[in-house]
């Protein structure tokens, strides 16, 4: 009787786990669509803030980019919140660290949104050299939020912490999780290199360094939608206390 009850509870947990993997995958893909789309929409402001403020661009384009980044913030935090109940059984401290990293990344993104929207407001209400100087400063602020947020904090959170948790738990193939462990330090190093002028922002060096992290997050999102978590590994994490399901390798 106890065995049947344990099996029923475990089955219920596994259904919830599959939903969690599906939502996590969808949220990861949303972060891709929104971040890439917003960057493309913001480009006129970042390339030439003074020209934009002089009337060379569409405000609605920038507003839509800001809306996409608001969705990005929601998806960013959502990935960590949805994964937390599962990953905390592997390591609760690191799982909280992953949530914290996602929140910090989102704070940088939010500051970037405010800087771009302020440029739009300056273009609507002011003009002259002072406004142009402020516009360049705000565009530079947006660039720095990208370097320190997606260009550094992502390496710590999505790369090192999430990569380690996925590798140790076996929820996804370990060769896939290894990409996070490789890509995390690389993207952190590239952000520091840009900060000290070793790499040009958006240049070849930084672009090459972001490839493993880019592949890790993209493939992880697709994998979780299509395949979900490794059943044995997920069962080991969500099993009721006292139960001991077999843990199979995810290699």
Residue pairs with C-beta under 8 A, 6 or more apart in sequence:
6 239
6 240
6 243
9 240
10 235
10 238
10 239
10 240
10 243
10 245
13 238
13 239
13 240
14 231
14 234
14 235
14 238
16 238
17 86
17 228
17 229
17 234
17 238
18 228
18 229
20 82
20 83
20 85
20 86
20 229
21 171
21 224
21 225
21 228
21 229
21 234
22 224
22 225
22 228
23 78
23 82
24 79
24 82
24 83
24 221
24 224
25 220
25 221
25 222
25 223
25 224
25 225
25 226
26 221
26 225
27 75
27 78
27 79
27 82
27 221
28 75
28 79
28 217
28 218
28 220
28 221
28 224
29 218
29 221
29 222
29 225
30 71
30 72
30 75
31 72
31 75
31 76
31 79
31 217
32 217
32 218
32 221
33 68
34 68
34 69
34 71
34 72
34 75
35 68
35 69
35 72
35 150
37 65
37 68
38 65
38 66
38 68
38 69
38 72
39 65
40 65
41 61
41 62
41 64
41 65
41 68
42 62
42 65
42 116
42 142
44 51
44 52
44 56
44 57
44 61
45 52
45 57
45 62
45 116
45 119
45 120
45 139
45 142
46 116
46 139
46 142
46 143
48 56
49 119
49 132
49 135
49 136
49 138
49 139
50 132
50 135
50 136
51 57
52 119
52 123
52 135
53 119
53 122
53 123
53 127
53 131
53 132
53 135
54 123
54 127
55 123
59 120
59 123
59 124
62 116
62 117
62 119
62 120
63 117
63 120
65 116
66 113
66 116
66 117
69 109
69 112
69 113
70 113
72 106
72 109
73 106
73 109
73 110
76 102
76 105
76 106
76 109
77 99
77 102
77 103
77 106
79 102
80 98
80 99
80 101
80 102
80 103
80 157
81 99
83 95
83 98
83 162
84 95
84 96
84 98
84 99
86 171
86 229
86 234
86 237
86 238
87 94
87 95
87 98
87 165
87 169
88 95
88 96
89 237
89 238
90 165
90 168
90 169
90 237
91 165
91 168
94 161
94 164
94 165
95 165
97 157
97 161
98 157
98 161
98 162
98 165
100 157
101 153
101 154
101 156
101 157
101 158
101 161
102 157
104 149
104 153
104 157
105 149
105 150
105 153
105 154
105 157
107 149
108 145
108 146
108 148
108 149
108 150
108 153
109 145
109 149
109 150
111 141
111 145
112 141
112 142
112 145
112 146
112 149
115 138
115 139
115 141
115 142
115 145
116 138
116 139
116 142
118 138
119 135
119 138
119 139
122 131
122 134
122 135
122 138
123 131
123 135
143 201
146 201
147 191
147 194
147 195
147 201
148 191
151 187
151 190
151 191
151 194
151 206
152 187
152 188
152 191
152 192
154 187
154 213
155 183
155 184
155 185
155 186
155 187
155 188
155 189
155 191
155 213
156 184
156 188
158 180
158 184
158 213
158 216
158 217
159 180
159 181
159 183
159 184
159 185
159 186
159 187
159 188
159 213
159 216
160 180
160 181
160 184
160 185
161 184
162 180
163 177
163 178
163 179
163 180
163 181
163 183
163 184
163 216
164 177
164 180
164 181
166 172
166 176
166 177
166 180
166 220
167 174
167 177
167 178
167 180
167 181
169 233
169 237
170 230
170 232
170 233
170 247
170 248
170 249
170 250
171 229
171 230
171 233
171 234
171 237
171 250
172 220
172 223
172 224
172 229
172 230
172 250
173 223
173 230
173 250
173 251
174 249
174 250
174 251
175 251
176 216
176 219
176 220
176 223
179 212
179 213
179 215
179 216
179 219
180 213
180 216
180 217
180 220
182 212
183 210
183 211
183 212
183 213
183 214
183 215
183 216
184 213
186 209
186 210
186 212
186 213
187 209
187 210
187 213
189 209
190 199
190 205
190 206
190 209
190 210
191 206
193 199
193 205
193 206
193 209
194 200
194 201
194 206
198 205
199 205
199 206
199 209
200 206
228 234
230 248
230 250
232 245
232 246
232 247
232 248
232 250
233 247
233 248
233 250
235 245
235 246
236 245
236 246
236 247
239 245
